[in-house]
């Protein structure tokens, strides 16, 4: 597995369900006057104090960049801005946002040159990069993903970032809107008679003649979002403990036998291995969701590792498929 190809390519194990609703307050928040120091405790357990709420912020992952834009703070720098434009449409970047390198290898020099007052990055980046950056600028580290509680984790990351940039009221409104979107979608799916129905979510890529399929298991953020709508993840293969992701091939999809499963997939970069690479494959063509035409390509640019706005795009696509 790789983190490139536009995918946030993490590691693998199992996960659990949590309620979609809950507090929008993060225990890491420390009340602070908008013009005074701000302190947050990040995923490392480290208390990070800023002289004032961050305004010139660099984000090294797309989910955190999306969260900043959602809160009304346009980052001054983002890793791989071109890729962001392809894979994330929920919160668009201004043309002024500088590219600071790849997500795998962001450039310390490019980041420091922007003279930011804050860098936001994910816990997966527990490399020397954090220490290198902290010589020049405060860094807060989000959890990024937790397959045992990914919706709650997303809220906590969002609230922590909001506190760091002085946008806690905006965060409360965004999460209240998210909760309402879940409630409304759940009611629509139930009214259509599809409560408890099965779904599966995947993306994939081709290397030579080999097609690899990445499944979003029980703990993946998009899976937990769909489960919160009253649906059931039909894929129960092994996943990692952080991201709720697992890899398989077309034969590995055979357990998806239920005749009423809806299969969603993402191919925002235009490389659609499901429509092209698997066309004519006997195993693929024999799957119930293929034969029953319950195969749904997600709209381009719905980031599967994002914040409340990307999750709401995912909700809209699910509701459309289950209520059409």
KADABEL-V266824 format. One record per backbone hydrogen bond with DSSP energy under -0.5 kcal/mol. NH is the residue of the N-H (numbers start at 0). CO is the residue of the C=O. E is the energy in kcal/mol with one decimal. If there is no record, write none. Layout:
nh=NH co=CO e=E
nh=NH co=CO e=E
This chain:
nh=6 co=3 e=-1.6
nh=8 co=6 e=-1.2
nh=9 co=7 e=-1.2
nh=12 co=239 e=-1.3
nh=15 co=146 e=-1.4
nh=28 co=25 e=-2.0
nh=29 co=38 e=-0.7
nh=35 co=32 e=-1.5
nh=37 co=49 e=-2.2
nh=39 co=47 e=-2.2
nh=40 co=27 e=-0.8
nh=41 co=39 e=-0.6
nh=41 co=45 e=-2.4
nh=42 co=140 e=-2.7
nh=44 co=41 e=-2.4
nh=47 co=39 e=-3.5
nh=47 co=45 e=-0.6
nh=48 co=46 e=-0.5
nh=49 co=37 e=-3.4
nh=49 co=47 e=-0.5
nh=52 co=33 e=-0.7
nh=53 co=163 e=-3.0
nh=56 co=54 e=-1.0
nh=57 co=117 e=-2.2
nh=58 co=76 e=-2.3
nh=59 co=119 e=-2.4
nh=64 co=60 e=-1.9
nh=65 co=61 e=-2.8
nh=66 co=62 e=-2.0
nh=67 co=63 e=-2.2
nh=68 co=64 e=-2.2
nh=69 co=65 e=-2.6
nh=70 co=66 e=-1.8
nh=71 co=68 e=-1.4
nh=72 co=67 e=-2.7
nh=73 co=71 e=-0.6
nh=74 co=72 e=-0.6
nh=75 co=56 e=-2.3
nh=76 co=56 e=-1.1
nh=77 co=97 e=-2.5
nh=78 co=58 e=-1.5
nh=79 co=100 e=-2.0
nh=83 co=79 e=-2.0
nh=84 co=80 e=-2.1
nh=85 co=81 e=-1.1
nh=86 co=82 e=-2.5
nh=87 co=83 e=-2.8
nh=88 co=300 e=-2.3
nh=96 co=93 e=-1.5
nh=97 co=75 e=-2.5
nh=99 co=77 e=-1.6
nh=101 co=104 e=-0.9
nh=106 co=99 e=-3.0
nh=107 co=105 e=-0.6
nh=110 co=106 e=-2.2
nh=111 co=107 e=-2.8
nh=112 co=108 e=-2.2
nh=113 co=109 e=-0.7
nh=113 co=110 e=-1.0
nh=114 co=111 e=-2.0
nh=115 co=110 e=-0.6
nh=116 co=55 e=-2.4
nh=117 co=55 e=-1.3
nh=118 co=137 e=-1.9
nh=119 co=57 e=-2.9
nh=120 co=139 e=-2.1
nh=122 co=141 e=-1.7
nh=124 co=121 e=-1.8
nh=125 co=123 e=-1.1
nh=126 co=124 e=-1.4
nh=129 co=126 e=-1.3
nh=130 co=126 e=-0.6
nh=131 co=127 e=-2.4
nh=132 co=128 e=-2.6
nh=133 co=129 e=-2.5
nh=134 co=130 e=-0.6
nh=134 co=131 e=-0.7
nh=135 co=132 e=-2.4
nh=136 co=132 e=-2.3
nh=139 co=118 e=-2.4
nh=141 co=120 e=-2.8
nh=141 co=139 e=-0.6
nh=144 co=142 e=-1.0
nh=146 co=240 e=-1.4
nh=148 co=145 e=-2.1
nh=152 co=148 e=-2.8
nh=153 co=149 e=-2.4
nh=154 co=150 e=-1.9
nh=155 co=151 e=-2.3
nh=156 co=152 e=-2.8
nh=157 co=153 e=-2.4
nh=158 co=154 e=-2.8
nh=159 co=155 e=-2.5
nh=160 co=156 e=-2.4
nh=161 co=157 e=-2.4
nh=162 co=158 e=-2.3
nh=163 co=159 e=-2.1
nh=164 co=160 e=-1.7
nh=165 co=162 e=-1.1
nh=166 co=161 e=-3.5
nh=170 co=166 e=-1.8
nh=171 co=167 e=-2.1
nh=172 co=168 e=-2.0
nh=173 co=169 e=-2.4
nh=174 co=170 e=-2.5
nh=175 co=171 e=-2.2
nh=176 co=172 e=-2.4
nh=177 co=173 e=-1.9
nh=178 co=174 e=-2.5
nh=179 co=175 e=-2.1
nh=180 co=176 e=-2.2
nh=181 co=177 e=-2.1
nh=182 co=178 e=-2.3
nh=183 co=179 e=-2.7
nh=184 co=180 e=-2.4
nh=185 co=181 e=-2.7
nh=186 co=182 e=-2.0
nh=187 co=183 e=-2.0
nh=188 co=184 e=-2.5
nh=189 co=185 e=-2.3
nh=190 co=186 e=-2.5
nh=191 co=187 e=-1.5
nh=192 co=189 e=-1.7
nh=193 co=188 e=-2.4
nh=195 co=229 e=-3.3
nh=196 co=193 e=-2.2
nh=198 co=231 e=-2.1
nh=199 co=261 e=-1.9
nh=201 co=263 e=-2.0
nh=202 co=213 e=-1.8
nh=203 co=265 e=-0.5
nh=204 co=211 e=-1.9
nh=206 co=209 e=-2.8
nh=209 co=206 e=-2.1
nh=210 co=208 e=-0.5
nh=211 co=204 e=-2.7
nh=211 co=209 e=-0.6
nh=212 co=247 e=-2.7
nh=213 co=202 e=-3.3
nh=214 co=212 e=-0.6
nh=214 co=245 e=-3.4
nh=215 co=200 e=-2.5
nh=216 co=214 e=-0.9
nh=216 co=243 e=-2.8
nh=219 co=216 e=-1.2
nh=219 co=243 e=-0.6
nh=221 co=303 e=-0.5
nh=223 co=219 e=-2.9
nh=224 co=220 e=-2.0
nh=225 co=221 e=-2.0
nh=226 co=222 e=-2.7
nh=227 co=223 e=-2.0
nh=228 co=224 e=-0.5
nh=228 co=225 e=-1.1
nh=229 co=226 e=-2.1
nh=230 co=225 e=-1.4
nh=231 co=196 e=-2.7
nh=233 co=198 e=-3.3
nh=233 co=231 e=-0.6
nh=235 co=233 e=-0.6
nh=239 co=11 e=-1.4
nh=239 co=244 e=-1.6
nh=240 co=11 e=-1.0
nh=243 co=239 e=-1.4
nh=245 co=214 e=-2.1
nh=247 co=212 e=-2.5
nh=251 co=248 e=-0.8
nh=252 co=249 e=-1.5
nh=253 co=250 e=-1.7
nh=255 co=252 e=-2.1
nh=256 co=254 e=-2.4
nh=260 co=257 e=-1.1
nh=261 co=197 e=-1.6
nh=262 co=260 e=-0.5
nh=262 co=293 e=-2.7
nh=263 co=199 e=-3.3
nh=263 co=261 e=-0.6
nh=264 co=295 e=-2.3
nh=265 co=201 e=-1.5
nh=269 co=266 e=-1.8
nh=271 co=269 e=-1.3
nh=272 co=270 e=-1.3
nh=275 co=271 e=-2.1
nh=276 co=271 e=-0.6
nh=277 co=272 e=-1.6
nh=278 co=275 e=-0.9
nh=280 co=277 e=-2.3
nh=284 co=280 e=-3.0
nh=285 co=281 e=-1.2
nh=286 co=282 e=-0.6
nh=286 co=283 e=-1.4
nh=289 co=286 e=-0.8
nh=290 co=286 e=-2.5
nh=291 co=287 e=-2.7
nh=292 co=289 e=-1.3
nh=293 co=288 e=-3.1
nh=295 co=262 e=-3.3
nh=295 co=293 e=-0.5
nh=296 co=294 e=-0.5
nh=297 co=264 e=-3.5
nh=297 co=295 e=-0.6
nh=301 co=298 e=-0.8
nh=302 co=300 e=-0.8
nh=305 co=302 e=-0.9
nh=310 co=306 e=-2.3
nh=311 co=307 e=-1.9
nh=312 co=308 e=-1.8
nh=313 co=309 e=-2.1
nh=314 co=310 e=-2.3
nh=315 co=311 e=-2.4
nh=316 co=312 e=-2.0
nh=317 co=313 e=-2.1
nh=318 co=314 e=-2.8
nh=319 co=315 e=-2.2
nh=320 co=316 e=-1.8
nh=321 co=317 e=-2.3
nh=322 co=318 e=-1.5
nh=323 co=319 e=-1.1
